[in-house]
Amino acid sequence: MSGAPANVYYGAVAAAKTRGPSFFVNSRLIWGALALLSLAHAAASTSSAWCGWYGSTYNFPKGNNNGALGDANDSAILYVSDGSAYPGCALTGSANLFNRTAHNGQNCGVVDLNGNIWEITPGLTSDGANFYVLRTSAKMANMTASNSAATDLWGSGGIAALYDSLGATYGAALATNTVKYFGATGQVISAATNGNDWKWCSLGLPLSVGVGGTNQFGNDGLWDYRPNELCPLSGGYWSTGSDAGVWACYLGGVRSTSDSNAGFRSALYL
């Protein structure tokens, strides 16, 4: 990696651009789209022929989340250690059953959305009082990492220029400082095609009645916080267990946090 991006969450913005100026750190909005696509694949699949992770009980993408280079819900999964000081952390894409770790259950899919490392995924933030979601007019490739300019992902300047307010609470995000679990007997994700409910759905986040935990959503965790300069993390890490998954979202991280179990991936719109 060229340059010297800061070893904190906001450093991922500059680090992603070491691949080129049009790249950006993967957003929670892209992550939410992948989660919704995985849900569609689960609903459409009847066998593992075209969806490797298909199962009657654990019908969702698998990953490295059990602390032993495997998956808490699939004992056949085995990853290769990355050789770091953290033996549970694996090389990206190293699962022996690659398609079972892809969002679509196929070798052409996006892998390792369930565990391995928490991924820095901006797109939702907070000033400590309210939640804010990026507008559709905001261009991720133009986003910057400080907390004062109109192009910044954090701070009052960026919030005013780039985000829409969702208020002090929204959906299942009530700033309770607890962990909740995706899934319920009723509706979990909004079906709205516009407005704030659509924006919340686009983030891959549940309605207020959409938590409690079900296998359909992997019993994935929603860590319900509302800190100033919120920087969402997605997916879980190598020891999150069944709380990890394509829906998992941690709302306790902030712009200046640094942690050995978090990282990022570069994204690009074609």
C-alpha positions in Angstrom: 0.0 0.0 0.0 1.4 3.3 -1.0 1.4 6.3 1.3 0.8 6.1 5.0 -2.9 6.2 5.8 -3.7 6.8 9.5 -4.2 3.6 11.5 -7.7 4.5 12.7 -11.1 4.0 11.1 -11.0 7.3 9.2 -7.7 6.2 7.6 -9.6 3.6 5.6 -10.9 6.5 3.3 -7.3 7.3 2.2 -6.2 3.7 2.2 -9.0 2.7 -0.2 -7.8 5.4 -2.7 -4.3 3.8 -2.9 -5.9 1.7 -5.6 -6.9 4.7 -7.6 -8.8 8.0 -7.2 -12.2 6.5 -8.2 -12.0 3.9 -5.4 -13.6 4.4 -2.0 -14.0 2.6 1.3 -17.0 0.2 1.0 -20.2 1.8 2.3 -22.9 0.4 4.5 -25.3 1.0 1.6 -23.4 -1.4 -0.7 -23.2 -3.8 2.3 -26.9 -3.5 2.8 -27.5 -4.3 -0.9 -25.4 -7.5 -0.6 -27.3 -8.5 2.5 -30.6 -8.1 0.6 -29.3 -10.0 -2.4 -28.2 -12.9 -0.1 -31.7 -12.9 1.4 -33.2 -13.1 -2.1 -30.8 -16.0 -3.0 -31.9 -17.8 0.2 -35.6 -17.4 -0.7 -35.1 -18.7 -4.2 -32.8 -21.6 -3.5 -34.0 -25.2 -3.0 -30.6 -27.0 -2.9 -26.9 -26.3 -2.8 -26.6 -26.8 -6.6 -26.6 -23.1 -7.4 -26.2 -21.7 -3.8 -23.4 -23.4 -1.9 -24.5 -22.3 1.5 -28.1 -23.4 1.1 -29.5 -25.3 4.1 -32.8 -26.0 5.7 -31.8 -24.3 8.9 -28.7 -22.1 8.3 -29.6 -20.6 5.0 -27.2 -17.7 4.7 -23.6 -17.0 3.7 -21.0 -18.6 6.0 -17.6 -17.3 7.2 -14.8 -17.3 9.7 -16.4 -16.5 13.0 -15.9 -19.3 15.5 -12.4 -18.3 16.8 -10.9 -21.4 15.2 -10.8 -20.5 11.5 -14.2 -21.9 10.9 -17.9 -21.2 11.0 -20.2 -21.5 14.1 -23.0 -22.9 11.9 -21.1 -25.0 9.4 -18.4 -27.3 10.7 -17.1 -28.1 7.2 -15.8 -24.6 6.7 -12.0 -24.2 7.2 -9.9 -21.1 6.6 -6.1 -20.5 6.3 -4.6 -18.3 9.0 -3.1 -15.0 7.9 0.0 -15.7 10.0 -0.4 -12.6 12.1 -0.4 -12.3 15.9 -4.1 -13.1 15.8 -4.3 -16.8 14.9 -8.1 -16.6 14.4 -7.8 -14.1 11.6 -7.7 -15.7 8.1 -6.5 -14.8 4.7 -9.3 -13.2 2.8 -11.0 -15.7 0.4 -9.1 -18.7 1.8 -12.1 -20.8 2.8 -11.9 -24.4 1.6 -15.5 -24.2 0.4 -15.3 -20.8 -1.3 -18.8 -20.6 -2.6 -20.3 -21.1 0.8 -18.7 -17.9 1.9 -20.0 -15.7 -1.0 -23.1 -13.5 -0.8 -24.8 -15.5 -3.6 -23.4 -19.0 -2.8 -21.4 -19.0 -6.0 -17.7 -18.6 -6.9 -18.5 -15.3 -8.6 -19.8 -13.7 -5.4 -18.5 -11.3 -2.8 -16.9 -13.3 -0.1 -16.2 -13.0 3.6 -19.1 -10.8 4.6 -19.6 -13.1 7.7 -16.8 -12.6 10.2 -13.0 -12.6 9.7 -12.7 -8.8 10.4 -15.2 -6.1 11.1 -15.4 -3.9 8.1 -15.5 -0.1 8.2 -18.6 0.9 6.2 -19.6 4.6 6.3 -23.0 5.7 5.1 -24.7 6.2 8.5 -23.4 8.6 11.1 -24.4 10.5 14.2 -23.6 13.7 16.0 -24.4 12.0 19.3 -28.0 13.3 19.2 -29.4 12.1 15.9 -28.7 9.6 13.2 -27.9 10.7 9.6 -27.9 8.7 6.4 -26.0 9.7 3.2 -28.1 11.2 0.5 -28.4 9.4 -2.9 -26.7 12.5 -4.4 -23.6 12.0 -2.4 -20.7 10.5 -4.4 -18.6 8.1 -2.3 -15.5 8.7 -4.5 -15.5 12.4 -3.4 -15.8 11.7 0.3 -13.0 12.9 2.6 -12.1 11.7 6.1 -11.9 14.8 8.3 -14.7 16.3 10.4 -15.2 19.9 9.2 -15.4 20.2 5.4 -18.6 19.8 3.3 -17.0 16.6 1.7 -16.2 15.0 5.1 -18.0 11.8 6.2 -18.0 13.1 9.7 -18.7 16.5 11.4 -21.3 19.2 11.1 -20.1 20.4 7.7 -20.4 17.0 6.1 -23.7 16.2 7.8 -25.2 19.4 6.5 -24.0 18.9 2.9 -24.3 15.1 2.5 -26.7 13.6 4.9 -30.4 13.5 5.7 -31.5 13.3 9.4 -33.4 10.3 10.7 -33.9 11.8 14.1 -32.8 10.6 17.5 -33.9 7.0 16.9 -35.0 5.1 13.8 -36.3 1.5 13.3 -34.5 -0.8 15.8 -31.8 1.8 16.5 -32.9 3.3 19.8 -29.4 4.0 21.3 -30.0 1.5 24.1 -26.3 0.5 24.4 -27.3 -3.2 24.0 -27.0 -5.8 21.3 -30.1 -6.9 19.5 -30.6 -9.7 16.9 -31.9 -9.5 13.4 -35.1 -11.5 12.7 -38.6 -11.7 14.0 -41.9 -13.5 13.3 -43.2 -10.4 11.6 -41.7 -8.0 9.0 -38.0 -7.4 9.5 -36.9 -5.1 6.6 -39.1 -2.3 5.2 -40.7 -2.8 1.8 -40.8 1.0 1.2 -39.6 2.3 -2.2 -39.0 5.9 -1.1 -38.7 8.0 2.1 -36.8 7.2 5.3 -38.0 3.6 5.6 -36.5 2.9 2.1 -33.2 4.6 3.2 -33.2 2.4 6.4 -33.8 -0.7 4.3 -31.0 0.4 2.0 -28.6 0.3 5.0 -29.7 -3.2 5.7 -31.1 -2.3 9.0 -34.3 -3.6 10.7 -37.6 -2.1 11.6 -38.3 -1.5 15.3 -40.3 -4.8 15.3 -37.7 -6.6 13.2 -35.4 -7.8 16.1 -35.5 -10.7 18.5 -33.5 -13.2 16.4 -34.3 -15.8 13.7 -32.3 -18.2 11.7 -33.5 -16.6 8.5 -31.3 -13.6 9.4 -28.6 -15.7 11.0 -29.4 -14.2 14.4 -26.9 -11.6 13.4 -26.2 -8.8 15.9 -27.1 -5.1 15.9 -25.0 -3.3 18.4 -27.3 -0.4 19.3 -25.3 2.8 20.1 -25.4 6.4 18.9 -21.9 8.0 19.5 -20.7 11.3 18.1 -18.9 10.7 14.8 -20.3 7.2 14.4 -18.5 4.9 12.0 -20.5 1.7 11.4 -18.8 -1.6 11.2 -20.3 -4.6 9.4 -20.1 -8.4 9.4 -18.4 -9.3 12.6 -14.9 -10.7 13.2 -13.2 -14.1 13.7 -14.6 -14.6 17.2 -18.0 -13.1 17.0 -19.7 -16.5 16.6 -23.3 -16.7 15.4 -23.7 -12.9 16.1 -21.5 -12.4 13.0 -23.1 -12.4 9.5 -24.0 -10.5 6.4 -26.5 -8.4 8.4 -24.3 -7.8 11.5 -23.8 -4.1 12.3 -21.9 -2.4 15.1 -22.9 1.1 15.8 -20.4 1.7 18.7 -17.4 2.6 16.6 -16.3 6.2 16.0 -14.1 8.0 13.4 -11.0 8.0 15.6 -11.2 4.3 16.8 -8.4 1.9 16.1 -8.8 -1.8 16.6 -6.9 -5.0 15.6 -10.1 -6.8 14.5 -11.3 -4.1 12.0 -10.4 -3.3 8.5 -11.9 -2.3 5.2 -12.3 -3.2 1.5 -12.1 -0.9 -1.5 -15.1 -0.4 -3.7 -15.7 1.0 -7.2 -18.8 1.8 -9.2 -18.4 0.7 -12.8 
